[in-house]
Each structure stands twice: as structure tokens, then as C-alpha cells.
Amino acid sequence: QRGKLPTFIIRGTQKGGTSSLHSYLAQHPHIFMSSPKETHFFSLFYGYGLAWYKSHFKAAAKEHVHRGESTPYYLYHPGVPTLMKKHVPNAKFNVLLRDPVERAHSHFEMERARGTEPEPDFETALRLEKSRLLDAATFLENNPESSNNAHQTFSYAARGFYAEQIERWLEYFPKQQFLFLKSEDF
């Protein structure tokens, strides 16, 4: 079990309950959850190599039947499915989906609190979103080992188009590998 890859990955909407789910699962005696919660290996740190990623699971003991991690950004990042298909083709995926309008506003408030969003109001940030993102998604899809700060930070409305994101994932993995949960029900 030590140093192996995860058997499941929690993805979903940022600000959608992934931290809570991660914490609840970490309390189960047969589940080992990565620390930190969001490794971002497949979205930001792929260049660190597979050994680096596996190191997040080395503390797993043999009684841990399952190993998991939670990185919400994986659902939205267009290059991640390709990399996961290569390294964790049999992993299960828990996907939390939250009301897209509430999620977008919560995301905006988080970026304001972090100091990464210079615009004082949500409406202005939404108007600027398209120009801020430009061709970031196409770039990331064609360069899955790359990152784009604007794509991650200023994607308030774009992250709410769940059908597009899920369809992209279903091109790589069968739907039997997915568990979809509404954050509001969770």
C-alpha cells in the first residue's frame, strides 16, 4: 500500500464541499487521505514527477484499503483527464456539484479575501471573465502539463458549465467510475 497511487479522487466544484468530504473520509479506518488535501499533481505539479505524487500516500498503512485525494480544480482543468487516464485509469471519481451561481459568487469572495481579485464587485469580475480567460482552456487542453493562473483564479462562471466538463471526462473514463453528488444534498 505504501507509496502507491490513489484508488479514488474527489473532484468537483471549488467551494462545493470537497474539504468536508475529504475530512469525513479521512476518519474511516480503511481509508487514507492525502495531506495536503489538494495535491494539484495533475493540474499544477505534474512536472514534479510521479514519485513526488506517490509520496503523498506513503504514510498509508496496510489496513488502509483505499487511498484518496481531493483537488476540485481537476474537474475544470481540460488537460487533467489525459494525464489521469495515463496514471490512474482504474481510479474511482467522486464529483461534488454545487449550484453554479452560488459557487461562482463564493469563488469571487474567496479570491477577494485572498487579494487575487482586484475588482471590487462581482458583476465587473463576471464581465471581465471572458477576456481574462481568452484561450486558456485551449492552451491547457493542448498542453496538459502546463498551468494558467487566470484559468484557475478568474473562472467564476466558466466553472459552472458542469455538463461540458463531465462530457470531457466521459470521453476518457466510463461513467461507472463516477459518483456524482449535489453539494446541497451532501
VOBA-1610 file (N, C-alpha, C; in pm, whole numbers, padded with zeros to 5 digits, always signed):
BEGIN
Gln+00081-00120+00000Gln+00000+00000+00000Gln+00085+00127+00000Arg+00203+00120+00062Arg+00282+00241+00080Arg+00335+00295-00052Gly+00314+00425-00072Gly+00366+00490-00191Gly+00295+00455-00319Lys+00179+00394-00308Lys+00102+00363-00429Lys+00015+00482-00466Leu-00042+00473-00584Leu-00130+00580-00632Leu-00267+00568-00567Pro-00346+00676-00572Pro-00478+00672-00509Pro-00573+00578-00582Thr-00667+00523-00505Thr-00772+00438-00564Thr-00895+00521-00598Phe-00904+00641-00539Phe-01015+00731-00574Phe-00970+00875-00559Ile-01040+00962-00632Ile-01007+01104-00632Ile-01136+01183-00624Ile-01140+01276-00530Ile-01255+01366-00517Ile-01227+01487-00604Arg-01319+01512-00694Arg-01313+01632-00779Arg-01447+01700-00762Gly-01458+01810-00821Gly-01587+01876-00815Gly-01569+02025-00814Thr-01670+02090-00775Thr-01664+02234-00778Thr-01587+02289-00661Gln-01508+02388-00692Gln-01441+02464-00586Gln-01553+02527-00504Lys-01538+02528-00374Lys-01638+02581-00282Lys-01764+02496-00283Gly-01747+02364-00303Gly-01862+02275-00314Gly-01870+02166-00208Gly-01782+02166-00109Gly-01788+02066-00003Gly-01679+01961-00008Thr-01581+01977-00096Thr-01477+01875-00106Thr-01393+01866+00021Ser-01374+01978+00089Ser-01295+01974+00214Ser-01367+01892+00319Ser-01497+01909+00329Ser-01575+01832+00426Ser-01570+01683+00392Leu-01593+01650+00265Leu-01591+01509+00226Leu-01453+01448+00252His-01347+01521+00220His-01211+01475+00245His-01193+01444+00395Ser-01237+01536+00478Ser-01224+01520+00623Ser-01304+01401+00675Tyr-01425+01384+00626Tyr-01509+01271+00671Tyr-01447+01138+00632Leu-01399+01129+00509Leu-01340+01003+00463Leu-01210+00971+00537Ala-01136+01074+00574Ala-01010+01053+00646Ala-01032+00988+00782Gln-01153+00996+00834Gln-01185+00936+00964Gln-01213+00787+00955His-01231+00736+00835His-01260+00593+00817His-01131+00513+00835Pro-01135+00403+00910Pro-01011+00327+00938Pro-00949+00258+00817His-01024+00240+00708His-00969+00173+00590His-00938+00269+00475Ile-00945+00399+00505Ile-00920+00499+00402Ile-00806+00591+00446Phe-00712+00613+00356Phe-00605+00709+00379Phe-00625+00825+00283Met-00633+00946+00336Met-00648+01066+00254Met-00517+01144+00252Ser-00481+01195+00136Ser-00355+01268+00119Ser-00351+01391+00208Ser-00229+01431+00237Ser-00205+01556+00305Ser-00092+01624+00230Pro-00116+01739+00175Pro-00234+01822+00188Pro-00352+01764+00112Lys-00468+01819+00139Lys-00590+01773+00073Lys-00576+01788-00079Glu-00537+01902-00125Glu-00527+01929-00269Glu-00381+01917-00313Thr-00347+01803-00371Thr-00209+01786-00418Thr-00185+01863-00548His-00287+01882-00628His-00277+01951-00757His-00173+01887-00849Phe-00143+01758-00829Phe-00042+01694-00912Phe-00078+01701-01060Phe-00199+01661-01095Phe-00236+01652-01236Phe-00267+01788-01298Ser-00282+01893-01216Ser-00317+02024-01270Ser-00204+02127-01260Leu-00122+02121-01156Leu-00018+02222-01139Leu+00123+02166-01121Phe+00134+02046-01063Phe+00265+01995-01025Phe+00305+01866-01096Tyr+00253+01843-01213Tyr+00285+01722-01288Tyr+00436+01712-01314Gly+00498+01825-01334Gly+00643+01827-01359Gly+00727+01778-01243Tyr+00670+01769-01125Tyr+00743+01719-01008Tyr+00766+01568-01017Gly+00690+01502-01101Gly+00709+01359-01123Gly+00620+01271-01037Leu+00602+01148-01085Leu+00514+01052-01020Leu+00562+01014-00881Ala+00693+01009-00858Ala+00744+00975-00725Ala+00699+01080-00623Trp+00699+01206-00664Trp+00652+01313-00575Trp+00506+01291-00539Tyr+00425+01258-00640Tyr+00282+01234-00615Tyr+00261+01115-00523Lys+00331+01007-00550Lys+00318+00887-00466Lys+00360+00915-00322Ser+00451+01009-00302Ser+00496+01039-00166Ser+00383+01089-00077His+00277+01139-00136His+00161+01186-00059His+00081+01070-00001Phe+00113+00948-00042Phe+00039+00830+00004Phe+00128+00731+00078Lys+00254+00768+00103Lys+00348+00678+00169Lys+00309+00643+00312Ala+00240+00735+00378Ala+00202+00710+00518Ala+00087+00611+00530Ala+00029+00572+00419Ala-00082+00476+00423Ala-00032+00343+00478Ala-00105+00288+00572Ala-00071+00158+00631Ala-00144+00048+00557Lys-00105-00077+00583Lys-00169-00186+00508Lys-00317-00201+00541Glu-00363-00149+00655Glu-00507-00157+00684Glu-00588-00056+00603His-00517+00038+00538His-00584+00133+00451His-00609+00067+00315Val-00729+00025+00292Val-00765-00043+00167Val-00771+00057+00052His-00811+00179+00083His-00825+00281-00022His-00741+00404+00013Arg-00692+00469-00093Arg-00615+00592-00081Arg-00682+00697-00168Gly-00699+00817-00114Gly-00766+00920-00191Gly-00704+01057-00174Glu-00740+01142-00265Glu-00703+01283-00258Glu-00818+01366-00311Ser-00815+01496-00284Ser-00925+01586-00323Ser-00869+01713-00384Thr-00887+01728-00513Thr-00847+01850-00581Thr-00962+01894-00672Pro-01044+01989-00627Pro-01160+02031-00707Pro-01124+02079-00848Tyr-01010+02143-00863Tyr-00970+02200-00992Tyr-00959+02094-01103Tyr-00939+01969-01065Tyr-00927+01863-01165Tyr-01049+01855-01256Leu-01167+01879-01204Leu-01288+01870-01286Leu-01285+01973-01399Tyr-01240+02092-01369Tyr-01244+02203-01464Tyr-01124+02207-01559His-01009+02164-01517His-00886+02171-01597His-00897+02076-01716Pro-00893+02127-01839Pro-00915+02042-01957Pro-00805+01941-01988Gly-00686+01959-01932Gly-00577+01866-01960Gly-00567+01750-01862Val-00638+01758-01751Val-00625+01656-01647Val-00675+01518-01689Pro-00787+01504-01760Pro-00833+01369-01795Pro-00728+01286-01869Thr-00654+01347-01959Thr-00549+01277-02033Thr-00443+01221-01939Leu-00400+01304-01845Leu-00294+01261-01752Leu-00345+01154-01656Met-00469+01168-01609Met-00523+01067-01518Met-00546+00934-01589Lys-00587+00940-01713Lys-00607+00815-01788Lys-00475+00740-01798Lys-00367+00813-01810Lys-00234+00754-01821Lys-00188+00691-01689His-00217+00756-01575His-00159+00714-01447His-00255+00645-01351Val-00383+00680-01353Val-00480+00620-01261Val-00606+00577-01339Pro-00591+00493-01439Pro-00703+00459-01527Pro-00818+00387-01457Asn-00793+00324-01343Asn-00898+00249-01274Asn-00949+00318-01149Ala-00905+00441-01127Ala-00949+00515-01008Ala-01099+00543-01016Lys-01159+00557-00901Lys-01299+00600-00890Lys-01299+00750-00866Phe-01405+00816-00911Phe-01411+00961-00900Phe-01539+01005-00830Asn-01523+01075-00719Asn-01635+01138-00651Asn-01642+01281-00699Val-01757+01322-00750Val-01772+01456-00806Val-01884+01529-00732Leu-01847+01637-00666Leu-01945+01720-00596Leu-01980+01839-00685Leu-02110+01861-00704Leu-02158+01971-00787Leu-02246+02062-00703Arg-02219+02191-00709Arg-02293+02290-00630Arg-02367+02385-00724Asp-02475+02443-00677Asp-02546+02544-00755Asp-02442+02638-00816Pro-02440+02649-00951Pro-02331+02722-01016Pro-02326+02871-00983Val-02441+02934-00959Val-02443+03076-00927Val-02386+03099-00787Glu-02431+03020-00691Glu-02379+03033-00555Glu-02230+03000-00551Arg-02189+02899-00626Arg-02049+02861-00631Arg-01965+02974-00687Ala-02011+03036-00797Ala-01936+03144-00861Ala-01917+03262-00765His-02023+03298-00696His-02012+03412-00604His-01918+03378-00487Ser-01927+03258-00436Ser-01839+03214-00328Ser-01692+03215-00373His-01669+03172-00496His-01534+03173-00555His-01482+03317-00562Phe-01567+03409-00610Phe-01530+03550-00618Phe-01492+03604-00480Glu-01574+03575-00380Glu-01548+03623-00244Glu-01416+03566-00190Met-01388+03441-00221Met-01263+03379-00178Met-01143+03452-00242Glu-01151+03479-00372Glu-01040+03546-00442Glu-01025+03689-00390Arg-01133+03757-00357Arg-01125+03891-00298Arg-01052+03884-00164Ala-01091+03785-00082Ala-01029+03770+00050Ala-00880+03738+00038Arg-00843+03662-00063Arg-00702+03627-00085Arg-00622+03744-00140Gly-00692+03843-00196Gly-00624+03956-00258Gly-00586+03933-00402Thr-00634+03826-00463Thr-00602+03797-00604Thr-00702+03859-00701Glu-00818+03899-00652Glu-00920+03962-00737Glu-00921+04112-00708Pro-00873+04193-00805Pro-00868+04338-00781Pro-01003+04409-00796Glu-01096+04347-00866Glu-01226+04412-00888Glu-01310+04408-00761Pro-01372+04520-00725Pro-01448+04526-00601Pro-01586+04462-00607Asp-01639+04444-00728Asp-01774+04386-00734Asp-01781+04267-00831Phe-01869+04177-00798Phe-01888+04051-00869Phe-01928+04073-01015Glu-02018+04168-01040Glu-02064+04193-01178Glu-01949+04233-01269Thr-01861+04317-01222Thr-01746+04359-01303Thr-01655+04240-01331Ala-01630+04160-01230Ala-01545+04042-01248Ala-01605+03948-01352Leu-01737+03930-01349Leu-01804+03845-01448Leu-01791+03903-01588Arg-01804+04035-01602Arg-01791+04098-01734Arg-01650+04080-01789Leu-01551+04080-01701Leu-01411+04068-01744Leu-01367+03923-01766Glu-01447+03828-01718Glu-01403+03688-01718Glu-01360+03639-01856Lys-01440+03662-01957Lys-01408+03610-02091Lys-01273+03663-02141Ser-01249+03791-02123Ser-01122+03848-02170Ser-01005+03800-02085Arg-01028+03774-01958Arg-00922+03725-01871Arg-00882+03581-01907Leu-00980+03503-01946Leu-00953+03361-01974Leu-00904+03339-02117Leu-00947+03424-02209Leu-00909+03415-02350Leu-00901+03270-02398Asp-00784+03226-02438Asp-00767+03091-02491Asp-00701+02997-02390Ala-00717+03024-02262Ala-00651+02944-02159Ala-00693+02797-02164Ala-00821+02770-02182Ala-00868+02630-02184Ala-00808+02554-02301Thr-00804+02616-02418Thr-00746+02551-02535Thr-00598+02524-02514Phe-00529+02622-02458Phe-00386+02605-02428Phe-00365+02487-02334Leu-00443+02480-02226Leu-00426+02372-02128Leu-00464+02236-02184Glu-00563+02233-02270Glu-00601+02105-02332Glu-00489+02054-02422Asn-00425+02145-02493Asn-00315+02108-02583Asn-00182+02091-02512Asn-00172+02144-02391Asn-00050+02137-02311Asn-00088+02094-02169Pro-00132+01969-02151Pro-00186+01926-02022Pro-00089+01934-01905Glu+00039+01944-01933Glu+00137+01952-01825Glu+00166+02096-01783Ser+00090+02189-01840Ser+00109+02331-01811Ser+00004+02380-01712Ser+00021+02505-01669Ser-00079+02568-01583Ser-00106+02709-01634Asn-00215+02766-01586Asn-00253+02900-01626Asn-00325+02963-01507Asn-00263+03062-01446Asn-00316+03122-01325Asn-00455+03183-01346Ala-00475+03253-01457Ala-00606+03314-01483Ala-00715+03208-01494His-00685+03096-01558His-00781+02987-01573His-00826+02935-01437Gln-00735+02930-01344Gln-00766+02880-01211Gln-00834+02986-01124Thr-00792+03110-01138Thr-00837+03215-01047Thr-00966+03284-01091Phe-00978+03321-01217Phe-01087+03408-01262Phe-01199+03334-01335Ser-01213+03206-01313Ser-01312+03123-01384Ser-01442+03110-01306Tyr-01500+03222-01270Tyr-01620+03222-01185Tyr-01739+03155-01253Ala-01780+03207-01366Ala-01896+03150-01438Ala-01857+03024-01515Ala-01740+03024-01575Ala-01698+02912-01661Ala-01697+02779-01588Arg-01664+02779-01461Arg-01661+02654-01385Arg-01801+02597-01361Gly-01902+02676-01385Gly-02039+02630-01363Gly-02100+02554-01479Phe-02029+02542-01589Phe-02079+02465-01704Phe-02039+02319-01684Tyr-02106+02255-01591Tyr-02071+02119-01550Tyr-02087+02016-01660Ala-02190+02030-01741Ala-02214+01930-01846Ala-02093+01919-01939Glu-02037+02033-01979Glu-01920+02032-02067Glu-01802+01960-02000Gln-01781+01989-01873Gln-01669+01930-01801Gln-01687+01780-01786Ile-01807+01739-01750Ile-01835+01596-01731Ile-01825+01521-01863Glu-01877+01580-01970Glu-01868+01516-02102Glu-01722+01492-02140Arg-01636+01588-02111Arg-01493+01572-02141Arg-01437+01452-02065Trp-01474+01439-01938Trp-01426+01327-01857Trp-01478+01194-01909Leu-01602+01192-01956Leu-01662+01068-02005Leu-01601+01022-02138Glu-01524+01108-02202Glu-01450+01067-02322Glu-01332+00977-02283Tyr-01289+00984-02158Tyr-01172+00911-02112Tyr-01205+00796-02017Phe-01314+00809-01943Phe-01349+00712-01840Phe-01497+00674-01850Pro-01530+00547-01821Pro-01672+00506-01823Pro-01746+00566-01703Lys-01874+00591-01720Lys-01950+00656-01613Lys-01960+00571-01488Gln-01931+00441-01498Gln-01933+00353-01380Gln-01823+00390-01279Gln-01724+00466-01323Gln-01617+00507-01233Gln-01650+00635-01156Phe-01769+00691-01178Phe-01806+00820-01120Phe-01920+00806-01020Leu-01911+00885-00915Leu-02021+00905-00821Leu-02046+01055-00817Phe-02164+01097-00862Phe-02199+01239-00864Phe-02287+01270-00743Leu-02251+01378-00673Leu-02325+01421-00555Leu-02356+01571-00566Lys-02477+01609-00527Lys-02511+01751-00517Lys-02459+01800-00382Ser-02383+01906-00385Ser-02328+01962-00262Ser-02438+01996-00163Glu-02549+02047-00214Glu-02660+02086-00126Glu-02718+01964-00053Asp-02720+01849-00118Asp-02769+01727-00054Asp-02665+01671+00043Phe-02540+01686+00005Phe-02430+01634+00087Phe-02427+01705+00221
//
